[in-house]
Amino acid sequence: MRTIIHDVSLLDDTGLDYEGYVTIDGRTITSVGRGQCQEPPTSFDMRIDGKNRLLLPGFINAHGHAAMSLLRGFADDIALETWLSQKIWPAESRLTPPDIKIGTQLAMLEMIETGTTTFTDMYFAMDQVAEAVEEGGMRAVLGRGLVGLTPSGEQALQETRDFARAYHRSAEGRITVNVAPHAPYTCLPDFMHKVLALTEELALPIQIHVSETAKEVADCIETYGATPVAHLAQLGVFAYPTLAAHCVHVNQTDIEILRAHDVHIAHNPGSNLKLGSGVAPLPQFLASGLIVGLGTDGAASNNKLDMWEEMRLAALLHKGVQEDATLVSAATAFALVTSQGAKALFLEQGLGHIEVGAPADIQLIDISGPRYFPRHNLLAHIVYSSCAMDVTDVFVDGKLLYRNRTFLTLDRERIVAEASAIGARLG
């Protein structure tokens, strides 16, 4: 199928905006141009008028737990350790595999309507998550969460093996799989060695929570004589491509270790603030040359899956904390949710760009509202002024998932009703 989006506003890599067009053939962007396309209208199966619209790459959520949308508002204003052990883990033990699918679909509704086209997930019952992704049409990087402290730890390793063999590169390549040990404090060295053996066998990247709280770091130093970053390096985790979520409490030596091993970072400013975990040193990561993407974390701790908000927060937070208005420019913040997010997840070249040959993962936003005028700098408006509810259309892999604010692949009413019933059951 061939599609053209014409008379649409575009931004180039320098922040210069212009009127033009984008064409899609099947799953791929085939042309990006200024003015009018010279091909006849009959060359296209679908023509979309882009008047008053800005075309952007779909956003990439580099860290999350999709089905935790079912626990949004379930436990708030509590420290992370208490939140997990006394509230979240007991509630999660009551979730069934069908619940996980509904929770994932609920999260996908929120992500699609806010312009996210790719998300990362670490959870359980991952076959249900993969089914939701395949049916809903999003792109996802999925890992079965591994916790060595539970009796089901060994079973989870086998589930990871089975899941990877069944789903890696499935859904026409939209689903990729990684190995997902939860954290150093839930995966002790003996178990982590088994995780690494499985990683070697499957030849997949790793995703893991690292140094999210000061307590986690202090406990690791007391137990192992090393920070979580140094401890994981000593165990050999970073010998494999690794995405480290959070990295809030890291020192300069930790950053040097991360850089030496080319560890990628998922920065989650909203969740880290809400849980009182702190503020990760994003400017130092970027200055060190680390690859960083942005994530929301789960809706139980954020409580939103809105990458527009994370982008704006990442641009503002570090300016204020470090009292330097030059930190994390609009262009940098935008890259964190697009091209750099794709790199952080070890995904294919071109994803996160509007360019010929790139996957057609795109969003259209309505720029007719007052927040977009006067247009001194449209890129600045995107980062500092935009609202997620301005998203009108979303494509993933060339397929329309959301058209004129209407879902095309997900039954919103059914999903919301079933999620509400699960929430009532959880109490």
N, C-alpha and C positions, 0 to 999 in steps of 0.2 A: 504494500500500500504506500502511495506517495502523498505527502502532505506538504502544504505551504502555509506558513504564517506570514502574512504580508502587511505592509504599512504598520510595522511594529517598531517600538523603540528598542535599541540595543546599546550595550556598553562594550567598549573594547578593553583590552588589558591595561590601557593607560587611564581609564576612567572617562574617556571621551564618549559622549552619547550621540547617536545618530538614528535616523529613520531608515529602515531597510526590511529585509526578509530573511527567513530561514526555511530551508526545505529539508524534509525527512524522507528517506526511502527505507521502508522496513523499520529497522531498529536503529538506524544511524543518521546523523546529520550529514547531508550531502552538499549543502551550499549555504553560505552566509554572505549577504551582500548589502550594499547601500542602494537606496532608491527602489526601483521596481525590477522584479525578476523578468528576464526577457523570454522565459519559456511561456508558451500559451497556457491559459487557464485549464484547458482540456487535458493538459499533461498530468494533472493532479486529481487524486481521488477525493481529497478533502482540502478545502480552502478555509482558513480561519482569518478573519479580519482582526488585525492587531491594533486598531485605533484605540488610543488611550490606554494601551497596555505596554508594559516593559517585559521583555523576555530575558530570563535569567537561568543559570544552571539550577537544577534541583539541589536542595540542601542535603548534607550528609551528616547524620547523627552518629558520632564516633563512639558513643558508649551508652548502653541502656539495658533495661530489663522490661521488655514490652508488656508482658502479662501483669506486671505490677500496677498497671492502670487499674486493675480491680481493687487495689489497696490505696488508691488516691484518697487522702483525707482520713485514712484508717488510724494513723498514729502520727501526730505532728508535735513539733516543739519539744522533742526529746533528743538527748545525746545519742550518737550513732550506736554505741555498744548496747545501750539499753533498748533503743529502737529495734535493733536487729534481734537480740536474744529474747526479749520479753514480748515483743509485739509482732514483728514481721515474720520471723521464722516459724513461730507457732501458727500464724494465720496461713502461711504458705503450705504447711503440712496438711491443711484441710482442702487444698485446691486439687481438683481432679484433672486428668488430661483434657477432657472437653472444656473445662474452665479455662485452661491455658490457651486454647485456641480462641475462645471468645475474648479473653483479655488481650491477646495479641491483635485481634481484629479491632477491638476498641481503640487500642493504641494506634493502629494503622489509620483509622478514621481521623484521629487528631493530627497525625503526622502528614497525611496527604493533604488535608485542608489547610495546613500551614506550610506547604511547599517542600516538605522533606520527601525525597525519593529513595534514599538509601538509609538503612539503620543497622546498628549492631545490637546483638542480643546475647546475653548470657543467662540461661535459665535451665529449667528441666522440662520433661515431656517435649523435647525439641522437635519430634516428628510433627506434633500439633502446630508448632510455630511455623515449621517449613510448609505445611499444608496451607496455613493462613496466608503466608507470603506468596505461594504459588497461585492461589486463587485470587488474592487481592492485587497482584501485579507489581508489588514493590520490589526493590533490590535489597538484599540483606546479607549480612555476615553473621553467621550463627555459631554459637558454641555451647555445648552442654556443660553447665556449671559443675565443677568438680570440688567436692569438699571431703578432705581425707579424714576428718574427725568423726564422721558418721558411719554407721554400719553399712550404709549403701555405697560407700566410696569405691569399692572394687567393682560393684555393679555399674556405677557411673562411668568408670573407665571403659567397660565393655560397651555401654550405651554410646559413648563417644565414638568408639571404633565403628560400631554398626551405623550410627548416624552419618559419619563422614563417608562411609562407603555407599550409603544410599542416596545422600543428598548433595555432596560436594559437586558443584557445577551443574546442579539441576535447575529446573524452571528456565530452560534455555540459557543457562549461565548466570541467571540473576541471583542464585543462592550460592554462596561460598561458605565453607566451614572452617573453623579453627578449633584449637584445643584451649579449654577455658578453666584452668585452675583458679579458684575463687580469690585466694590471697595467701601470702606466706603464713599468716596466723591460723588459717584453716587447712592448709596443706603442709604438713610437717615434712622434714627432709626425706624420710623413707618413702612417703607417699609421693612427694614431688619427683623423686627419681623414677617412679613408675610412670608419672605423667610425662616426663621427658623421654622415656623409652617409647611411649605411645606417640609422642610428637615426632620422634625420629622415624618410627614405622609409617606414619601417615604423611610425613613431609608437609606439614601444615604450620601456619603461624600460631602463636600463643596470644591470648588476651588474659589479663590478670589485673586485679586491684592492687595498687602499691602505695604505701605511705599516705593513706587517706587522713589519718588523725595523728596527733602528737602522741597519744597513748600507744597506738600501734607501733610507732617508731621506738618509744621508750621500752616497751615490752620486748621488742626484737633485740635491742641492744643488750638488755638484761639477760636474755636467753641465749643469744648467739654471739654477743660481743660485736655486732655489726648492725648497721641500719638495714631496713628491708631491701633497699637497692643493692647494697654491698652483699648482703646475704644471698639474694637471688643470683647475683653475678658469681658468687662462690659456688653455688649449686649447679651452675651451668645453664640456667634458664635463658640467659641472654645470648647464648650461642645460637639460638633459634630466633627467627623474626618475631619480635614481641611488641604488642601494643599494651602499654602500661596506663591504666586508668587512674586518674586523680593526681598522684605525685605532688600532694600539697606540701608535705613536710619533708623537703629534701634540702640538703646542703650543697655547697659547691662541688665537693668531692663526688657526691651522688650524681650531680649533673654531668660531671666529667665521665663517670662510669657509663651513664646512659648514652652519652655522645659517642664514647669509644666503641660501644656495641650497637650503635644505630638503633636504639630502642625508640619506638614511636610513642607519643603521649596523647591521651584523651583528656582534655581539660574540661572540667564540669563545674563552671563557676556558680550556677544557680543552686545545684544540689549541695555543693560544698558550703555555701553560705547558709542555706536553710538548716543544715545539720550542725552548723557551728564548727565545721571541720577546719576552716581557715581559707586562705587564698593562695593558690599555687603560683609560683614565680614564673608566669608565662613570659614576660619580657626576657628573663634570663634564659629560658628554654630557647626562645627564638634567636637571641644573640649568640647562643652556643651552636646554632645550626641544626637543632633538633626538629624533626617533623612533628607537627602538632595538629590535631583535629579538635573540634568541639563536640561535646556530648551533653545530653540532658540528664543522664542517669535515669532511674526509673521514676514513674509518675507518683510513686509513694513517697519519694524524697524530694521532689522538685517543686511543685506538683504538676508541672506542665511539660509537654513534649514540643515546645515551641522554639525552634532554632533561631528565629528572628530575635527572640528575647535573649538567647544565649550569645548571639553575635553582638548585640548592642551592649550587653553586660560585659563581655570580654573586652570590648573597646573602651568602656568607661571605668570599669573597676580598677584596673591597674594604673590608670592615670591618677585616680584619687589616692590609692593606697601608697603609691610611690611618689606622689606629688610632682608628676611630670606629664604635662599635657601632650608631649610628643610620642609617648608610648602607645603601641598597638593602634596604628593608624586605621582609618576606615578601610583602606585597601587590604591591609593585613587581616583585619577581622573578617572581611568578606571572603578572603582566601581560605580562612580556617574552616568555613562551613561549605566550601566548594572544592577547589582543586587540592588544597592541603589535606582536607578531610579524606579525600580519595586516597592520597598517598599514605596517610596514617593507617588506613585499613588494608594496605597492600593490594589495592584494586587496580584495574586496568588503566593504562595510559589514556588520557583524553577525558575520562570521567571528571565532572566538575568544571568543564570548559564548554563554551559554545564555539565549536570549531569543526571544520570538515573532518569527518572520520570519527568523531566522538560519539559515544552512545547518546541517543536522544532522550536524556533524562533532563527535562526542562520544566520550568514553571512560568506562568504569565501572571503579572500582578497589575491591578488597576491603579494607574497613576494620575487619575483625574481629580483626586481629592486635594483639598487645600494644603495638606502637609507636603505636597510635592512642588509647591510654587513659592517664590520664583525659583527657577532651575539653575541656580548658580553652580551646583555640583550634585548631579543625580546620584553619584556613588555615595556621597555623604548622606543624602536623603535616605538611601536604602538602609544604611547602617544605623543612623541616628534618629530617623523620623518615621520609618515605615512601620506598618502593623501587619501581623500575620494574616489578619482577616482581609487584607487586600488581595490575597491569592485568589485567582479565578479559575485557573486551568493547570493541570499537572499531567505531564507525560512521563512514563518510564519505559525505557527500551523501545521508544517509538509508539507506545500504546497509550491512548488517553485513559486516565484513571479518574479524572475529575474535570468536568466541563461546565463552565458557567456556574460554578459552585454547587454542582450536583455530582454525587458519587456514581460512577459507572460500573464498578466492579464489586462494591460492597453494599450490603443491605443495611443502611444506617439504622432504620427503625428496629429491625430484628436484633441487631447487635446490641443496641442500647437497652432494649428490653431484657435480653438474656443477661447482660452484664449487671443490670439492676437487680435481677433475681439472685444472682450469685452474691452480690454485695449484701443483700438482705439475709442470706443464709450465713454469711460470715459474721454478721452482727456488727 
